[in-house]
Amino acid sequence: MLPQPEQRRDADTVAGRLRSRIRVGVAALVALLLATAVIALQPGELDNRLREADALKSSNYARFAAMLGEMDAADQPLSPAQRQYLNYLKAWERGYAGDYEAAIPLYKSVIAESDDSVLQFRATASLVSNLTIARRYLEAYTYLDLLVERMPQTTDLLAREQGLHAAALLNNQAGQYELGLDFSTRLLHERMGLRGECIARELRVESLYKSKRLEPDGEDVSFAIEACQRHGEAVFASIVRSFQAHAFIDKARYREARDVLESNYEEVQKTRYLRIISEFDVLLAESYWQLGDLPRARNYALRAIDKRLPKEVTDSLVAAYRLLYRISLQQNDTKSALAYHEKYAEADKQNFDDISARSLAYQMARHQATATKLQIEALNKQNQVLQLEQQLGAKAVETSRLYIALLIAVLLMLVLWAFYTKRRQLYFRRLSQRDGLTQIANRPHFLEASARALDECRRAGGEAAVILFDLDHFKVINDRHGHAAGDHVLRKVTAACRTYLRPEQYFGRIGGEEFAILLIGYDEARAVALAEQLRRAVTAANADGAFGEFSVSASFGVTSTRKAGHELRQLLACADAALYQAKLDGRDRVATFDGSPATVAATPLHAQRDRLLGSVTPLS
Ligand SMILES: Nc1nc2c(ncn2[C@@H]2O[C@H](COP(=O)(O)OP(=O)(O)OP(=O)(O)O)[C@@H](O)[C@H]2O)c(=O)[nH]1
C-alpha cells in the first residue's frame, strides 16, 4: 500500500483566495531560491542528493518532495543514469500523491530504458504496487511474476526489500495469504533490525489477520509496532494497529479496539495517509457502535467517508455506509437509512467487484505464466531437437569425410600396389629377357624380337642384315685362364660391341660365346663394314692383357635379306654358314654368305663344328 497525500479542498472564499495568493508568492520565492541553489550543484553532489532523497522518501515525504522539486527545477545536464534515477523518484512521488496514471508510465520507462538492473528491479516493485492501487490487476500480477523471477539475481538489499514487500502485499490482496506470509517471512529474515523488519512484520500481521490467525495482543503485533516505531515508520505502525483493532472487534473486545485507535488517533492524522486515516475512523465508528455510543459512531463514520480517496472504494467505505445505514435505522430516520443503504449496496458491490477482479487477475496471471512457461519449455525442447539434428548432421559429415578419406587411402594403396606390381612385372620381364652375364638380350628374347622386327621390315618392303659372330678358341681361354677370366672376356667383348650399336639395333647372345645382331635397314655392305669394326673392337678387348697374356678374336658371318630372305631362321642359318666359312678361312675375319643354299646345307651343326674345328687351330 503506497501512502497518499491528504487532498485538501480550498473553500471558495476570500480567505481561501488570499491564502492561495500568499502560497503562490511563497512558492515562487522558494523556487527562485532553489533554482539558485541547484545551479551550483556539482554532478557528484547530484548523485548524493538523489540518494538522500531516495532514503527519506517514506519517512519524510515533505523534505523528499522539496528535494525533488529542487533537482527537477535545476537546468543542469544529467547523465542517462541520473535521469533514470530522477524519473524513478518522480514516479514514486506521483504514486504517493495518488496520481497513478502519471506514475505508471514513468516507472515503465525506467524499466525499459535504465541500464541499472537494481533500479529496474525497484521500479518494477513500485510499478506493481501502483498498478494494484490503480486496479490494473492483471498487469500488476504479470509484473509481479517478473519481479519474483528476478528476485534470486537481485542482491541489492534495498531493492530486495521492495521486491519482497510488493510480492507479499499482492499475494495478500489476491487472498494468497500463505504466499504472503512466506514472502514477508523472507523479508523479515533478510532485513531484521533494519527498516525492512517493520514492513515485513506489518505484512505478516496482515497475512495472519486475513487468514484469521492474528492474536490482537500477541507478539506479532507488539513486535511489529515496536520495529516500525524504532524506524520512524508511523504509517506502517498505524496499519499494524488497524489490524490489531480489527482483531479486537472480531473477538468482541470493543473497548480495547477503541483504546488502541483513540490513543494513536493523533499520530495517524500526522501521517496524512488517507487510507489509514479513513480506516481508523471506520474502526472507531464500529467500536463506538458496538459500545452503544451512536453519536460518536456516526461522527467517525462520516469522517471516514469524508477522508476517503476520491473514486476509491475500500472496505472502510463499505463499512462506513453500512454503519450509517444501521445508525439511521436505529434512530428511525428511514429516509437517511434508505439513502445510506443505497450507497452501502453500491459501494459493497463495487468493492466486491474489485475483490473479484483481483482474484480473477491473479488467476489469469497464473494462467498466463503457466502458458508462457509451457511455451518456453516447448521452445526449449524444439531447440534441443534442432541442436541434436545439428549434431547428427555434423556427425554425418564427419562420417562421410572419414569414408572419403578411407576410400582415398584404399585407392592410393591400390594405385601403389598396381604401380609396384607393374614395376615388378617389368623388372621380371626384363630379367627374363636379359642374359645374366652380359646384360644383352638372351636367345629367346632376341629370336622373338628379331622375328617381329623382320616381319614388320618385310611388310614395309625394307632390307635388313644379320651379323653372327663367335669367339675364337674360347675353350682354350677357359681351360688356361679359368672360367672367371672367360666370363670377364665375354662381358668385355659385349660391352665393346655395344658401343658401336644403337639402342634400337637387336643384339643378343644366342650361344655360350656366340652373338647375333639384326640390323634393320642395312644392306650387306653396311653390315660388313660394321662387322669389321666389331672384329677390331673384339681384338682390342684384351689388348691391355688385363685378364692374362692372351689375345681375343672372333669370326664374323654376315648376310642380308636380299640373299637370305626375311625369315629369321633362314637368315641366321645363312649367317652361320658364312661364320663357319670365316672359321675355316683362319678365324679373326668377316665372311659373307655366298647366297648358295648348298653352302647352308653343307655347314655342320655346332656340335660337329666343335669336333671339326676344335683341335685344328692353336691359340696364339
Ligand atoms: N667362361 C665361360 N665359358 C663358356 C661359357 N659358355 C660356353 N663356354 C665355353 O666356351 C667354349 C666353347 O668351346 P668350343 O665350342 O669348343 O669353341 P672354341 O673353343 O671357341 O673354338 P672355335 O669356336 O672353334 O674357335 C666351351 O669350353 C664352353 O665351356 C660361359 O658362359 N662362360
The ligand as an ORCA input file, in Angstrom:
! r2SCAN-3c Opt
* xyz 0 1
  N      83.734    -68.876    -69.234
  C      82.678    -69.242    -69.922
  N      82.817    -70.179    -70.870
  C      81.775    -70.597    -71.609
  C      80.535    -70.074    -71.416
  N      79.634    -70.658    -72.309
  C      80.352    -71.541    -73.010
  N      81.670    -71.508    -72.630
  C      82.754    -72.263    -73.097
  O      83.047    -71.917    -74.442
  C      83.740    -72.989    -75.009
  C      83.335    -73.208    -76.403
  O      84.207    -74.005    -76.980
  P      84.080    -74.511    -78.404
  O      82.722    -74.698    -78.816
  O      84.946    -75.703    -78.500
  O      84.737    -73.388    -79.304
  P      86.070    -72.627    -79.249
  O      86.965    -73.168    -78.216
  O      85.728    -71.115    -79.112
  O      86.700    -72.847    -80.629
  P      86.240    -72.259    -82.048
  O      84.858    -71.835    -81.919
  O      86.388    -73.347    -82.983
  O      87.169    -71.163    -82.298
  C      83.473    -74.190    -74.073
  O      84.688    -74.541    -73.433
  C      82.448    -73.732    -73.118
  O      82.624    -74.317    -71.867
  C      80.371    -69.105    -70.401
  O      79.326    -68.595    -70.147
  N      81.495    -68.744    -69.735
*
